Amino acid sequence: MVKNMLAGMYGITIQLKGKAVGLALLVALLSFSGCAGQAASKNLQPLATAVPAATVGDNSQEEPFDPFAKPGELGLEEYDPWEPFNTKVFEFNRQIDRWVMKPVAKAYDFIMPNPVQVGISNFYYNARFVPRFVNNVLQGKVRGAGIEAGRFLVNTTVGMAGFIDWASDMNLTTPEEDLGQTLGFYGVQPGPYLVVPLYPPFTVRDFVGYVGDIFLNPIYWLALPIIEIGDIPSAIPHANRTTTSLILLGAKAAEVGNDRSLNLEKYQGVEESTVDLYSAVRNAYLQKRAKAIQE
């Protein structure tokens, strides 16, 4: 799970035939994505000036998140009843990032030019168009849905399958919507703060939304079928489970490593300047999610 502190890899197989429902969840690879959830620059420009997905939109000029602010200063309730468990998992994730992801990201960054890294990030962002579009519709954000559709059309065609983000140059930008935000829009409370291995932080509501967004993405049941619904055809036959899982694992590994490389300096600065990193990440995540729902 990860927009961020961590990104994960997964493979899911679900069969919906009559009453038969099978679910297999495969988790591998991990990565720190920081406290902002999904971090991805959208334009082919140096990292220092690239705009993260989480800040694209009409409110991009507002005050930045303050991970060091006290909960009372923000009007947020930090409901963290599982803190003993969360802190242990958080430290586990930190060590994985320190000894595995960060060295790999440094080597990748040395080899891969930054414009190519940004283009790869743009490609993955473009591929997640459908869940963003659907969640705009579910929240009644007609303008946002229209912008998402326009972005997808422009970037998929003249932007070479999303590698180049021409849409942002045309001011086609809108806040990114996900199912966790949609649930919050309809009054579902966030629930406890949650940290799980290999993934970014969540609240219980956002975790449910993350899983739901997987089901909303047609890539997972038309192109790379980890979700099988009746006799709906797919680019790779449903029977080729191993092939599908390997492709998904490889694709997620590339995305995770690419995003970690793009944010090497940012995360290094946060870690060096923060005494209580767990609380800082938690505060920043809850701020980000509260603002995203308000938008």
C-alpha positions as a Markdown table, in Angstrom:
| # | Residue | x | y | z |
|---|---|---|---|---|
| 1 | Met | 0.0 | 0.0 | 0.0 |
| 2 | Val | 2.4 | 3.1 | 0.0 |
| 3 | Lys | 1.1 | 7.9 | -2.9 |
| 4 | Asn | 4.7 | 8.3 | 0.3 |
| 5 | Met | 6.0 | 6.0 | 3.6 |
| 6 | Leu | 6.1 | 2.6 | 1.8 |
| 7 | Ala | 5.0 | 1.1 | -1.4 |
| 8 | Gly | 4.2 | -2.6 | -1.7 |
| 9 | Met | 3.9 | -5.3 | -4.2 |
| 10 | Tyr | 1.0 | -7.6 | -4.4 |
| 11 | Gly | -0.8 | -10.1 | -6.5 |
| 12 | Ile | -4.5 | -11.0 | -6.0 |
| 13 | Thr | -6.5 | -13.7 | -7.7 |
| 14 | Ile | -10.2 | -13.6 | -7.3 |
| 15 | Gln | -12.8 | -15.8 | -9.1 |
| 16 | Leu | -16.4 | -14.8 | -9.2 |
| 17 | Lys | -18.2 | -17.8 | -10.8 |
| 18 | Gly | -21.5 | -18.6 | -9.2 |
| 19 | Lys | -20.8 | -18.8 | -5.5 |
| 20 | Ala | -17.1 | -19.5 | -5.9 |
| 21 | Val | -14.9 | -16.7 | -4.6 |
| 22 | Gly | -11.2 | -17.3 | -4.3 |
| 23 | Leu | -8.7 | -14.7 | -2.9 |
| 24 | Ala | -4.9 | -15.0 | -2.8 |
| 25 | Leu | -2.8 | -12.0 | -1.7 |
| 26 | Leu | 0.9 | -12.0 | -2.5 |
| 27 | Val | 3.0 | -9.4 | -0.9 |
| 28 | Ala | 6.6 | -8.8 | -1.7 |
| 29 | Leu | 9.1 | -5.9 | -2.1 |
| 30 | Leu | 8.9 | -2.8 | 0.1 |
| 31 | Ser | 9.8 | 0.8 | -0.1 |
| 32 | Phe | 9.7 | 4.0 | 1.9 |
| 33 | Ser | 7.5 | 6.5 | 0.2 |
| 34 | Gly | 7.8 | 9.1 | 3.0 |
| 35 | Cys | 4.9 | 10.7 | 4.9 |
| 36 | Ala | 3.0 | 12.1 | 1.9 |
| 37 | Gly | 1.6 | 8.8 | 0.6 |
| 38 | Gln | 1.9 | 8.6 | -3.2 |
| 39 | Ala | 4.9 | 10.7 | -4.3 |
| 40 | Ala | 5.3 | 11.2 | -8.0 |
| 41 | Ser | 6.5 | 14.1 | -10.1 |
| 42 | Lys | 4.3 | 14.8 | -13.0 |
| 43 | Asn | 6.5 | 16.9 | -15.3 |
| 44 | Leu | 9.8 | 16.2 | -17.1 |
| 45 | Gln | 11.8 | 18.6 | -15.0 |
| 46 | Pro | 14.4 | 18.4 | -12.2 |
| 47 | Leu | 13.2 | 16.8 | -9.0 |
| 48 | Ala | 13.6 | 19.9 | -7.0 |
| 49 | Thr | 10.9 | 21.7 | -9.0 |
| 50 | Ala | 8.6 | 18.8 | -9.8 |
| 51 | Val | 5.1 | 18.8 | -8.3 |
| 52 | Pro | 4.1 | 15.8 | -6.2 |
| 53 | Ala | 0.8 | 14.2 | -7.1 |
| 54 | Ala | -0.5 | 14.9 | -3.6 |
| 55 | Thr | -0.2 | 18.7 | -4.1 |
| 56 | Val | -1.5 | 19.1 | -7.7 |
| 57 | Gly | -4.6 | 21.1 | -7.8 |
| 58 | Asp | -6.2 | 24.4 | -7.0 |
| 59 | Asn | -4.9 | 24.5 | -3.4 |
| 60 | Ser | -1.3 | 23.8 | -4.3 |
| 61 | Gln | -0.2 | 27.2 | -3.0 |
| 62 | Glu | -1.6 | 26.8 | 0.5 |
| 63 | Glu | 0.5 | 26.3 | 3.6 |
| 64 | Pro | 2.6 | 23.1 | 3.5 |
| 65 | Phe | 2.0 | 20.3 | 6.0 |
| 66 | Asp | 3.7 | 20.7 | 9.4 |
| 67 | Pro | 4.6 | 17.3 | 10.7 |
| 68 | Phe | 5.9 | 18.9 | 13.9 |
| 69 | Ala | 2.7 | 20.7 | 14.8 |
| 70 | Lys | 0.9 | 19.4 | 17.9 |
| 71 | Pro | -2.5 | 17.6 | 17.3 |
| 72 | Gly | -4.5 | 20.4 | 19.1 |
| 73 | Glu | -3.0 | 23.0 | 16.8 |
| 74 | Leu | -4.4 | 21.2 | 13.7 |
| 75 | Gly | -7.9 | 20.3 | 15.0 |
| 76 | Leu | -7.0 | 16.6 | 14.2 |
| 77 | Glu | -7.6 | 13.7 | 16.5 |
| 78 | Glu | -4.6 | 11.3 | 16.4 |
| 79 | Tyr | -6.4 | 8.1 | 17.1 |
| 80 | Asp | -3.5 | 5.6 | 17.5 |
| 81 | Pro | -4.6 | 2.9 | 19.9 |
| 82 | Trp | -2.3 | 0.4 | 18.2 |
| 83 | Glu | 0.8 | 2.6 | 18.6 |
| 84 | Pro | 2.9 | -0.2 | 20.3 |
| 85 | Phe | 2.4 | -2.4 | 17.3 |
| 86 | Asn | 2.6 | 0.4 | 14.8 |
| 87 | Thr | 6.0 | 1.7 | 16.1 |
| 88 | Lys | 7.5 | -1.8 | 15.8 |
| 89 | Val | 6.3 | -2.2 | 12.2 |
| 90 | Phe | 7.4 | 1.4 | 11.5 |
| 91 | Glu | 11.0 | 0.6 | 12.7 |
| 92 | Phe | 11.0 | -2.6 | 10.7 |
| 93 | Asn | 10.1 | -0.7 | 7.6 |
| 94 | Arg | 12.8 | 1.9 | 8.3 |
| 95 | Gln | 15.5 | -0.8 | 8.5 |
| 96 | Ile | 14.3 | -2.4 | 5.3 |
| 97 | Asp | 14.5 | 1.0 | 3.6 |
| 98 | Arg | 17.9 | 1.7 | 5.1 |
| 99 | Trp | 19.5 | -1.6 | 4.1 |
| 100 | Val | 17.6 | -2.6 | 1.0 |
| 101 | Met | 15.6 | 0.2 | -0.7 |
| 102 | Lys | 17.9 | 3.1 | -0.3 |
| 103 | Pro | 21.1 | 1.4 | -1.6 |
| 104 | Val | 19.1 | 0.1 | -4.6 |
| 105 | Ala | 17.6 | 3.5 | -5.2 |
| 106 | Lys | 21.0 | 5.2 | -5.1 |
| 107 | Ala | 22.4 | 2.7 | -7.7 |
| 108 | Tyr | 19.3 | 3.2 | -9.9 |
| 109 | Asp | 19.6 | 7.0 | -9.6 |
| 110 | Phe | 23.3 | 6.8 | -10.7 |
| 111 | Ile | 22.4 | 4.9 | -13.8 |
| 112 | Met | 19.0 | 6.4 | -14.8 |
| 113 | Pro | 18.7 | 10.0 | -15.9 |
| 114 | Asn | 16.3 | 12.1 | -13.8 |
| 115 | Pro | 14.0 | 13.0 | -16.8 |
| 116 | Val | 13.6 | 9.3 | -17.5 |
| 117 | Gln | 12.7 | 8.6 | -13.9 |
| 118 | Val | 10.1 | 11.4 | -14.0 |
| 119 | Gly | 8.7 | 10.0 | -17.2 |
| 120 | Ile | 8.3 | 6.5 | -15.7 |
| 121 | Ser | 6.5 | 8.0 | -12.7 |
| 122 | Asn | 4.2 | 9.8 | -15.0 |
| 123 | Phe | 3.5 | 6.6 | -16.9 |
| 124 | Tyr | 2.4 | 4.8 | -13.7 |
| 125 | Tyr | 0.3 | 7.7 | -12.6 |
| 126 | Asn | -1.5 | 7.8 | -16.0 |
| 127 | Ala | -2.2 | 4.0 | -15.7 |
| 128 | Arg | -4.2 | 4.7 | -12.5 |
| 129 | Phe | -6.6 | 7.0 | -14.3 |
| 130 | Val | -9.8 | 4.9 | -13.8 |
| 131 | Pro | -9.9 | 4.8 | -10.0 |
| 132 | Arg | -9.3 | 8.6 | -9.8 |
| 133 | Phe | -12.0 | 9.2 | -12.4 |
| 134 | Val | -14.5 | 6.9 | -10.7 |
| 135 | Asn | -13.9 | 8.5 | -7.3 |
| 136 | Asn | -14.4 | 12.0 | -8.7 |
| 137 | Val | -17.8 | 10.8 | -10.1 |
| 138 | Leu | -18.7 | 9.1 | -6.8 |
| 139 | Gln | -18.0 | 12.4 | -5.0 |
| 140 | Gly | -20.0 | 14.4 | -7.5 |
| 141 | Lys | -17.0 | 16.3 | -8.7 |
| 142 | Val | -17.9 | 16.6 | -12.3 |
| 143 | Arg | -15.2 | 19.1 | -13.1 |
| 144 | Gly | -12.6 | 16.9 | -11.5 |
| 145 | Ala | -13.8 | 13.9 | -13.5 |
| 146 | Gly | -13.7 | 15.9 | -16.7 |
| 147 | Ile | -10.2 | 17.1 | -16.0 |
| 148 | Glu | -9.0 | 13.5 | -15.3 |
| 149 | Ala | -10.6 | 12.3 | -18.5 |
| 150 | Gly | -8.9 | 15.2 | -20.4 |
| 151 | Arg | -5.5 | 14.4 | -18.8 |
| 152 | Phe | -5.8 | 10.8 | -19.7 |
| 153 | Leu | -6.7 | 11.5 | -23.3 |
| 154 | Val | -3.9 | 14.1 | -23.8 |
| 155 | Asn | -1.1 | 12.2 | -22.0 |
| 156 | Thr | -2.0 | 8.8 | -23.4 |
| 157 | Thr | -1.9 | 10.1 | -27.0 |
| 158 | Val | 0.6 | 13.0 | -27.5 |
| 159 | Gly | 2.2 | 12.2 | -24.1 |
| 160 | Met | 3.4 | 8.8 | -25.3 |
| 161 | Ala | 1.2 | 6.6 | -23.0 |
| 162 | Gly | 1.6 | 9.1 | -20.2 |
| 163 | Phe | 5.4 | 9.3 | -20.2 |
| 164 | Ile | 5.3 | 13.1 | -20.8 |
| 165 | Asp | 2.7 | 15.1 | -18.8 |
| 166 | Trp | 1.6 | 17.5 | -21.4 |
| 167 | Ala | -1.8 | 17.9 | -19.6 |
| 168 | Ser | -0.2 | 19.8 | -16.7 |
| 169 | Asp | 1.4 | 22.2 | -19.2 |
| 170 | Met | -2.2 | 22.8 | -20.4 |
| 171 | Asn | -3.3 | 23.5 | -16.8 |
| 172 | Leu | -5.3 | 20.3 | -16.7 |
| 173 | Thr | -4.7 | 19.6 | -13.0 |
| 174 | Thr | -7.0 | 18.4 | -10.2 |
| 175 | Pro | -6.5 | 16.9 | -6.8 |
| 176 | Glu | -6.1 | 13.2 | -6.9 |
| 177 | Glu | -9.1 | 11.3 | -5.5 |
| 178 | Asp | -9.2 | 7.8 | -4.1 |
| 179 | Leu | -11.7 | 5.5 | -2.4 |
| 180 | Gly | -10.5 | 6.4 | 1.1 |
| 181 | Gln | -11.4 | 10.0 | 0.3 |
| 182 | Thr | -14.7 | 9.0 | -1.1 |
| 183 | Leu | -15.6 | 7.1 | 2.1 |
| 184 | Gly | -14.6 | 10.2 | 4.1 |
| 185 | Phe | -16.7 | 12.4 | 1.8 |
| 186 | Tyr | -19.7 | 10.3 | 2.8 |
| 187 | Gly | -19.0 | 10.6 | 6.5 |
| 188 | Val | -17.0 | 7.4 | 7.2 |
| 189 | Gln | -14.7 | 8.0 | 10.1 |
| 190 | Pro | -11.0 | 7.3 | 9.6 |
| 191 | Gly | -10.7 | 4.8 | 12.4 |
| 192 | Pro | -7.3 | 3.9 | 14.0 |
| 193 | Tyr | -4.0 | 4.8 | 12.5 |
| 194 | Leu | -2.4 | 1.7 | 11.0 |
| 195 | Val | 1.1 | 0.8 | 9.9 |
| 196 | Val | 1.6 | -2.5 | 8.1 |
| 197 | Pro | 4.8 | -4.1 | 6.8 |
| 198 | Leu | 6.0 | -3.1 | 3.3 |
| 199 | Tyr | 3.3 | -0.4 | 2.9 |
| 200 | Pro | 2.7 | 3.3 | 3.6 |
| 201 | Pro | 0.7 | 4.4 | 6.7 |
| 202 | Phe | -3.0 | 4.2 | 6.7 |
| 203 | Thr | -6.1 | 4.7 | 8.7 |
| 204 | Val | -8.5 | 1.7 | 8.7 |
| 205 | Arg | -10.7 | 3.6 | 6.3 |
| 206 | Asp | -7.9 | 4.4 | 3.9 |
| 207 | Phe | -6.7 | 0.8 | 4.0 |
| 208 | Val | -10.2 | -0.4 | 3.0 |
| 209 | Gly | -10.2 | 2.3 | 0.3 |
| 210 | Tyr | -6.8 | 1.2 | -1.0 |
| 211 | Val | -8.0 | -2.4 | -1.5 |
| 212 | Gly | -11.2 | -1.0 | -3.2 |
| 213 | Asp | -9.2 | 1.0 | -5.6 |
| 214 | Ile | -7.5 | -2.2 | -6.8 |
| 215 | Phe | -10.9 | -3.5 | -7.8 |
| 216 | Leu | -11.8 | -0.3 | -9.6 |
| 217 | Asn | -8.7 | -0.5 | -11.8 |
| 218 | Pro | -9.6 | -2.5 | -15.0 |
| 219 | Ile | -6.0 | -3.3 | -15.6 |
| 220 | Tyr | -6.3 | -5.9 | -13.0 |
| 221 | Trp | -9.2 | -7.7 | -14.7 |
| 222 | Leu | -8.8 | -6.8 | -18.4 |
| 223 | Ala | -5.0 | -6.7 | -19.0 |
| 224 | Leu | -3.2 | -8.4 | -16.1 |
| 225 | Pro | -6.1 | -10.5 | -14.6 |
| 226 | Ile | -5.6 | -10.8 | -10.8 |
| 227 | Ile | -9.3 | -10.4 | -10.6 |
| 228 | Glu | -11.4 | -12.8 | -12.7 |
| 229 | Ile | -15.1 | -12.1 | -13.3 |
| 230 | Gly | -17.0 | -14.8 | -15.1 |
| 231 | Asp | -15.9 | -15.2 | -18.7 |
| 232 | Ile | -14.7 | -11.6 | -19.2 |
| 233 | Pro | -11.6 | -11.9 | -21.5 |
| 234 | Ser | -8.2 | -10.5 | -20.7 |
| 235 | Ala | -5.0 | -9.8 | -22.5 |
| 236 | Ile | -3.3 | -12.5 | -20.6 |
| 237 | Pro | -5.4 | -15.7 | -20.2 |
| 238 | His | -6.7 | -16.1 | -16.6 |
| 239 | Ala | -5.1 | -19.5 | -16.4 |
| 240 | Asn | -1.6 | -18.0 | -16.6 |
| 241 | Arg | -1.5 | -17.0 | -12.9 |
| 242 | Thr | 2.3 | -17.3 | -12.6 |
| 243 | Thr | 2.9 | -15.1 | -15.7 |
| 244 | Thr | 0.5 | -12.4 | -14.4 |
| 245 | Ser | 2.0 | -12.4 | -10.9 |
| 246 | Leu | 5.5 | -12.1 | -12.2 |
| 247 | Ile | 4.6 | -9.2 | -14.4 |
| 248 | Leu | 2.8 | -7.4 | -11.6 |
| 249 | Leu | 5.6 | -8.0 | -9.2 |
| 250 | Gly | 8.2 | -6.7 | -11.7 |
| 251 | Ala | 6.1 | -3.6 | -12.5 |
| 252 | Lys | 5.6 | -2.8 | -8.9 |
| 253 | Ala | 9.3 | -3.3 | -8.1 |
| 254 | Ala | 10.1 | -0.8 | -10.9 |
| 255 | Glu | 7.6 | 1.7 | -9.7 |
| 256 | Val | 8.7 | 1.5 | -6.1 |
| 257 | Gly | 12.4 | 1.7 | -6.9 |
| 258 | Asn | 11.8 | 4.6 | -9.3 |
| 259 | Asp | 9.8 | 6.6 | -6.7 |
| 260 | Arg | 12.4 | 6.0 | -4.0 |
| 261 | Ser | 15.1 | 7.2 | -6.3 |
| 262 | Leu | 13.2 | 10.4 | -7.1 |
| 263 | Asn | 12.9 | 11.2 | -3.4 |
| 264 | Leu | 16.3 | 10.3 | -2.1 |
| 265 | Glu | 17.3 | 13.8 | -1.0 |
| 266 | Lys | 13.8 | 14.7 | 0.4 |
| 267 | Tyr | 13.7 | 11.6 | 2.7 |
| 268 | Gln | 17.3 | 12.0 | 3.7 |
| 269 | Gly | 16.5 | 15.6 | 4.9 |
| 270 | Val | 13.5 | 14.6 | 6.8 |
| 271 | Glu | 15.2 | 11.7 | 8.6 |
| 272 | Glu | 18.2 | 13.9 | 9.6 |
| 273 | Ser | 16.1 | 16.8 | 10.9 |
| 274 | Thr | 13.5 | 14.8 | 12.8 |
| 275 | Val | 13.9 | 13.4 | 16.4 |
| 276 | Asp | 10.6 | 11.5 | 16.6 |
| 277 | Leu | 10.1 | 10.3 | 13.0 |
| 278 | Tyr | 7.2 | 8.1 | 13.8 |
| 279 | Ser | 5.1 | 11.0 | 15.2 |
| 280 | Ala | 6.2 | 13.3 | 12.4 |
| 281 | Val | 5.1 | 10.8 | 9.7 |
| 282 | Arg | 1.8 | 10.1 | 11.5 |
| 283 | Asn | 1.0 | 13.9 | 11.9 |
| 284 | Ala | 1.9 | 14.6 | 8.3 |
| 285 | Tyr | -0.1 | 11.7 | 7.0 |
| 286 | Leu | -3.2 | 12.6 | 8.9 |
| 287 | Gln | -2.9 | 16.3 | 7.9 |
| 288 | Lys | -2.6 | 15.2 | 4.2 |
| 289 | Arg | -5.6 | 13.0 | 4.3 |
| 290 | Ala | -7.8 | 15.5 | 6.2 |
| 291 | Lys | -6.9 | 18.2 | 3.6 |
| 292 | Ala | -7.5 | 15.8 | 0.7 |
| 293 | Ile | -11.0 | 15.0 | 1.9 |
| 294 | Gln | -11.8 | 18.7 | 2.4 |
| 295 | Glu | -10.8 | 19.4 | -1.2 |
